[in-house]
């Protein structure tokens, strides 16, 4: 009887992640290696892997930690980075990306993870999973390294759609707040609206309208609204959630990635400049290693599609095994807290007159 009880408890903790094994620049080997890393760290994770069955089975067979913890669904088609989303929606039923999303739709998996084409992944997710009631435009949220105690800020939208009106920005604020509360453990997140200045009279008309909508929801939804914030606050400690449209958000994260890469290159050049600087690099190595680990984008890899009837995590296209493992870790955390249900309840809580039909 005790054994049955233990087994029942184990099954109740089981988290199934649907993985597009063919997405990304580094091929299925990197994706399977990332799954292997996650499996070794978390015994409650199981996988549904999507791709050519023979190829995927051969890769899985080399990883002992994946034995008995994988189901492979044969999908011969691959969505490339050059494929147009409209083409994938019309002709992509045989692809690994479509199959991965379908596993969430039929509820055999809790979350889908893909390193593939962002536009195609969003288009398929919207078509197959559908939007939550009250959501006009889904958003992609990422964790951006910051000086806040939690180490990250939530930034959204970062590229799901280049447009966003005032009503969309309000929903982004509510979805971002829910993500910060449930994902980062912040009971009363601080929300800021990205603008060209902090003064209330600055910015486009839709930003001023969004300012009032978000402000009016702060007490009902249980968050603090700090008002307008600027680009420098994205990595600061002024707020926990930064709300913007997809065009601006995508430029912001790409600028951050490029700046981090430039700083890293310049540091390496500086430490190689003289024999004394080389010695200094050896002395500073432990500190530099800690810094690299803290801001390593692979360790916070994964943008979450918010506003859908199902959770989808978009991993960076160039993610290696470490990056894929981080995306799977995020997916498992969201599945464990049943994040989609909590998000749906939050959006549904808006007054009827503010709900987009």
Secondary structure, DSSP 8 states (H G I E B T S, - for coil): -HHHHHHHHHHHH-EEEEEETT-STTHHHHHHHHHHHHHHH-TTEEEEEEE-HHHHHHHHHT-GGGTTSEEEEE--B---TTS-HHHHHHH-TTBHHHHHHHHHHTTS-SEEEE-S-HHHHHHHHHHHH-B-TT-SS-EEEEEEE-SSTTSEEEEE-SSS-S---HHHHHHHHHHHHHHHHHHS--TT-EEEEE-S-SSTT-S-HHHHHHHHHHHHHHHHHT-EEEEEE-GGGTTSSS-SEEE--HHHHHHHHHHHHHHHHHHHHHHHHHHTSSHHHHHHHHHHHHHHHHHHHHH-GGGG--EEEESBSSEEEE--TT--HHHHHHHHHHHHHHHHTTHHHHHHHHHHTS-GGGS--
